[in-house]
Amino acid sequence: MRKYIVQYNRKKCIGVGVCEAVNPERWSVSETRKADFRGAVFNEQTQLFELEINQNELDRMQIAADGCPKHAIQIIDKEAWKK
């Protein structure tokens, strides 16, 4: 099964909440008006929160990324990334 890396730049987030609306299992907007990305780990090198997902989660995560007005969510195909 294909794998993807979801990267989230919390500094760009303005708390619109599209991510939470389409994928509340992974996203919630906090009182500080920033989204919290459940299950993600902060990567010191990239300074981004990252989570590996599979094809089953891709559609809803892609809707969240496409709906983010600040483009704070990026999805990278793990196979293409290695090349």
N, C-alpha and C positions, 0 to 999 in steps of 0.2 A: 504494500500500500504506500502510496506517495506521501511524503512528509513535507511540512511547511514550517517556516519560522515566522512567527508574528512578532513584530517589533513595535513597541509603544514608547513614544516620546512624551512623557508626562509634562514636561516644561511647556510644550506647545498646546496642551489641552486647555479648553475654555469651558468645559463642563456642559456642553449642549445636550449630551445624553443620548445621541443616536445609538451609540454602542450598547448602552444599557437597554434601550428599547428593543433592539433586535436580538440581543444575546445576554440576558440577565444572569445566566449561569456563570459567565466570565467577566462581566463588567458591572460596575455600580458607581454612580457619581456620589462623591463624598460631600460632606458639609463645606469643604474648602473649594467646591466647584471644580474638582479634578476627578477624572475617572480612576478607579482602582481596577487593576487587571488581575483577576483571581487566577492563581496558579503560575503566574509569570515570575521570573527571577531577574533581579537587576544585574546587568552585565557591566562590570567596571570598565571594560575596554571600550564598549560602544556608548556607554552612559544611557542605555535604553533598557526597558523591561522587555524580556523575551520569553516566548513560550513556543514549544514545538507542538504542532497539531497535525492531525491526519486529514484525509479527504472528507471524513464525516463532519468535521467542524468548519470546513473551508467556506461553504456558502454563506453561513451567517456571519462569519468573521469578515468575509469580503464585503458584505452589505454594511457592516459596521465601519470598515475602512473607507469604503466609497462615500459613506454618509458623513464622515468626520470633516467639518469645514476647515480645520487647520491641518489636515493630513498628518495627524499624529500617529496613525496606525498604518504600518506597512506590512505586507505579506510577501515573503520570499520563498520561492520554490527551492527546497533544500538541494535537490539534484542539480538544478541549473546553477545554484550558488557555488557548488564545488568546482565547476568547470572553469 
